[in-house]
């Protein structure tokens, strides 16, 4: 356990800065049973911020393990109807959501059939929450909670205090005035997004060891950062930490090969994918290679038509507070904010001009990729050059040696 | 932690004997986050018994504490709609339910306003689950899970192993063949219920220190024990342990005073009620006295019209495996099976001839008390004589000095 002060300050940040809980608003917390101390701190912070109700949905990886091991094929993808009611209610109530990550037992699923792991997903719920985020129907954020098991994965020993220190730095709670630090940091990221939007790049090109990938941007692609706005106008910061400037690509346009630059610990799956390489033709994954976990990725990219196409491009430079810890966290919330990443699966409607609030069909027509999954993996680092491609085919450096070029 | 063998054997008993989970049946587990090891053992046992899906609803007393402290008046009694969906689904699916008790932090609610504690209850859910049990719409059981905090309340020190030993004896898992021990035990209890039913008592009379109470039985009152049968014919044992023979009284007929013989740890409230005395006139509680916790009881008995009337009479003798441990468990599941008890609030439809499956109005007309609460408290012991009253007013001894008289 950290000093209680740190836990409480992170909880405050989650409530006041992250989900930005408003007086009279309901809050839902989603996390694992092992995250209870953090859920409890968030509950207190939310009531203090004036929340009208706070509930928590504890998930249990052990029960999910049993499901993967024993469940019939249709049970693997079934959404218990009460989870739908819960999210439908939160949307209707214009609620807030805090999700907690940090895998307390990273090896729990080892030995299970990887294809079954990859197929296990509550499809109806995934589709609904995907739309929810895309349409700004909830103010939400994701934070992390260090545990002994997670610390052991990171450091080889259960040094939770060290992990807390790293998370503290990653979320800028070590700053003299964290709220001011966040204000300045968000301004910097939004400035970068503005510079990218001015250029109207038609594609991004990634070049590095094992990587030569060009991804087209949709017409109307918008670069965004840090702050989202709900459909009713509340600002919130969906990831704490966040270091990325991101957009959604044209799902029809990806050519080449990309090699992941960091191991990927699949969220909710506890499976580590190492040395991932994806090949693309006409926007579609045509080959998946990895030294571990390849079958989970293969199963994921077959879940639906959009699963094998790209949904996000995100740029992160070497100034990242997460990257500067020098730590591989084995947790997507943190690792994806350490370096540039891309995601296959669901696109981001708010990153296409005019797409928010449209029907799924209309969003698809505008170039928002549709899928029940959205899996980020890391592709950046000092050896990877990232360029913007202009309308006439010229290359404009965006990242070189992890340094941001586009001022 | 107990030896894992004991945890697993108790989980097996919960699944195979208690809820009697059938192949293809869904199982829902309801418990506190601190009960996770037991929930996980039950999940494994249920999949092994052929369950088609296992889910768990973890509750968190800390969040409930925040609600009691900060919630608006209507939030205290609000049922989140997804909990209704969950139970409606389980009824529709003819599911099984295992609930886990054992308070890991018995003092958590101390210092809170007792009247607010007493009013805090999800009313819509309580009404639904009350009907669910009354109409046999689910096969269910309750088991307990020892924790350090609970052991400290019982023994003054966190001796979990000693508490496990006591629970092991109470649920007959120390028998050479527990399944055979349960078979014989259930037969004994059912025999007692038969003897009581033959007598057709019109009332029960309790006499002891501070107690002189007569409670009328409804016409058609049936004594039952141990085993319930669902509406579709599956037998299950709702309490593990169970030592009681019970019926539902006429809610209009209770006269006199009764003094509780054991402290009562209010389920879900973490509040200890000591030296409880209730006075009755025309079936209704007219005065509540206690040296601690009186205000919670007062608030409970005002929740609705039926809350101040009796819903259950249960007889337990000195042979009880729970009573023989000599331990006050501060947990109703165990303590109510150590000695005779009565309950105010909701009556038991299956204990009135022909009442099961009728509408709430029809059940009420037959004498089933209707309420959102059902709170058991202990009234038996060696100093309390319990007699059956015959139609012509004669008294027939049922319990003397904790020994069963009616053979």
Boltz contact constraints between the chains, C-beta under 6 A:
constraints:
  - contact:
      token1: [A, 33]
      token2: [B, 33]
      max_distance: 6.0
  - contact:
      token1: [A, 33]
      token2: [B, 36]
      max_distance: 6.0
  - contact:
      token1: [A, 33]
      token2: [B, 58]
      max_distance: 6.0
  - contact:
      token1: [A, 36]
      token2: [B, 33]
      max_distance: 6.0
  - contact:
      token1: [A, 40]
      token2: [B, 62]
      max_distance: 6.0
  - contact:
      token1: [A, 43]
      token2: [B, 63]
      max_distance: 6.0
  - contact:
      token1: [A, 43]
      token2: [B, 66]
      max_distance: 6.0
  - contact:
      token1: [A, 47]
      token2: [B, 66]
      max_distance: 6.0
  - contact:
      token1: [A, 47]
      token2: [B, 70]
      max_distance: 6.0
  - contact:
      token1: [A, 53]
      token2: [B, 75]
      max_distance: 6.0
  - contact:
      token1: [A, 55]
      token2: [B, 80]
      max_distance: 6.0
  - contact:
      token1: [A, 56]
      token2: [B, 60]
      max_distance: 6.0
  - contact:
      token1: [A, 56]
      token2: [B, 63]
      max_distance: 6.0
  - contact:
      token1: [A, 58]
      token2: [B, 33]
      max_distance: 6.0
  - contact:
      token1: [A, 58]
      token2: [B, 58]
      max_distance: 6.0
  - contact:
      token1: [A, 60]
      token2: [B, 56]
      max_distance: 6.0
  - contact:
      token1: [A, 62]
      token2: [B, 40]
      max_distance: 6.0
  - contact:
      token1: [A, 63]
      token2: [B, 43]
      max_distance: 6.0
  - contact:
      token1: [A, 63]
      token2: [B, 56]
      max_distance: 6.0
  - contact:
      token1: [A, 66]
      token2: [B, 43]
      max_distance: 6.0
  - contact:
      token1: [A, 66]
      token2: [B, 47]
      max_distance: 6.0
  - contact:
      token1: [A, 70]
      token2: [B, 47]
      max_distance: 6.0
  - contact:
      token1: [A, 75]
      token2: [B, 53]
      max_distance: 6.0
  - contact:
      token1: [A, 80]
      token2: [B, 55]
      max_distance: 6.0
  - contact:
      token1: [A, 81]
      token2: [B, 85]
      max_distance: 6.0
  - contact:
      token1: [A, 81]
      token2: [B, 89]
      max_distance: 6.0
  - contact:
      token1: [A, 82]
      token2: [B, 82]
      max_distance: 6.0
  - contact:
      token1: [A, 82]
      token2: [B, 85]
      max_distance: 6.0
  - contact:
      token1: [A, 82]
      token2: [B, 86]
      max_distance: 6.0
  - contact:
      token1: [A, 85]
      token2: [B, 81]
      max_distance: 6.0
  - contact:
      token1: [A, 85]
      token2: [B, 82]
      max_distance: 6.0
  - contact:
      token1: [A, 85]
      token2: [B, 85]
      max_distance: 6.0
  - contact:
      token1: [A, 86]
      token2: [B, 82]
      max_distance: 6.0
  - contact:
      token1: [A, 89]
      token2: [B, 81]
      max_distance: 6.0
